[in-house]
């Protein structure tokens, strides 16, 4: 299905598909599992938890943030990520 075909589906269907794509990588699932435990997390903590490079973790965080599953706030020189509660509900 091409990108132009998405117009034939509801916004809800397209939203669910976008979230499913974001959940389609095990590293992103691991990130979400980590964020659910402490309720918040700094990016550096995730690098210590996952067998991935900083740049790779950042890319996965970006994908999760783009679909709204997580949110991030800048605190000094780091970003604090957490689960975006309204989206999860």
C-alpha positions as CSV (number, residue, x, y, z in Angstrom):
1,X,0.0,0.0,0.0
2,X,1.5,3.3,-1.1
3,X,1.5,6.4,1.0
4,X,-1.1,8.1,-1.2
5,X,-3.6,5.3,-0.4
6,X,-3.8,6.4,3.3
7,X,-6.4,9.0,2.3
8,X,-8.9,6.1,1.7
9,X,-8.8,5.2,5.4
10,X,-10.0,7.0,8.6
11,X,-7.7,9.1,10.7
12,X,-8.1,6.5,13.5
13,X,-7.0,3.7,11.2
14,X,-4.0,5.7,10.0
15,X,-3.1,6.6,13.6
16,X,-3.2,3.0,14.7
17,X,-1.1,2.0,11.7
18,X,1.5,4.6,12.6
19,X,1.7,3.4,16.2
20,X,2.0,-0.2,15.0
21,X,4.9,0.8,12.8
22,X,6.6,2.5,15.7
23,X,6.2,-0.6,17.8
24,X,7.6,-2.7,15.0
25,X,11.2,-2.7,16.4
26,X,12.2,-4.6,19.5
27,X,14.5,-1.8,20.6
28,X,11.5,0.6,20.8
29,X,9.5,-2.0,22.8
30,X,12.4,-2.2,25.2
31,X,12.6,1.6,25.5
32,X,8.9,1.8,26.3
33,X,9.2,-1.0,28.9
34,X,12.0,1.0,30.5
35,X,10.1,4.2,30.5
36,X,7.0,2.6,32.0
37,X,9.0,1.4,35.1
38,X,10.4,4.6,36.6
39,X,7.8,6.9,34.9
40,X,10.6,9.2,33.6
41,X,14.0,8.7,32.1
42,X,17.0,10.6,30.9
43,X,18.4,9.5,27.5
44,X,21.8,8.5,28.9
45,X,20.1,5.9,31.2
46,X,18.6,4.2,28.2
47,X,22.0,3.9,26.5
48,X,23.2,2.0,29.6
49,X,20.2,-0.3,29.5
50,X,20.3,-1.2,25.8
51,X,23.0,-2.8,23.7
52,X,22.8,0.1,21.2
53,X,24.9,3.2,20.4
54,X,23.7,6.6,21.6
55,X,22.8,7.7,18.0
56,X,20.7,4.6,17.5
57,X,18.9,5.1,20.8
58,X,18.2,8.7,19.8
59,X,16.8,7.6,16.5
60,X,14.4,5.2,18.2
61,X,13.4,7.8,20.7
62,X,12.6,10.2,17.8
63,X,10.4,7.6,16.1
64,X,8.4,7.0,19.4
65,X,8.1,10.7,20.0
66,X,6.9,11.4,16.4
67,X,3.9,9.1,16.9
68,X,3.3,10.6,20.3
69,X,3.9,7.5,22.4
70,X,6.5,9.4,24.5
71,X,7.3,13.0,25.2
72,X,10.6,14.7,26.0
73,X,11.6,17.8,27.8
74,X,15.0,19.5,27.7
75,X,16.6,19.8,31.1
76,X,20.0,21.5,30.8
77,X,22.1,19.5,28.4
78,X,19.9,16.3,28.4
79,X,16.4,15.4,27.5
80,X,14.0,13.7,30.0
81,X,11.7,11.3,28.2
82,X,8.5,9.8,29.7
83,X,5.4,8.0,28.5
84,X,2.8,10.3,27.0
85,X,-0.2,9.3,29.2
86,X,-3.1,10.8,27.2
87,X,-2.0,8.8,24.1
88,X,-1.7,5.6,26.1
89,X,-5.2,6.0,27.4
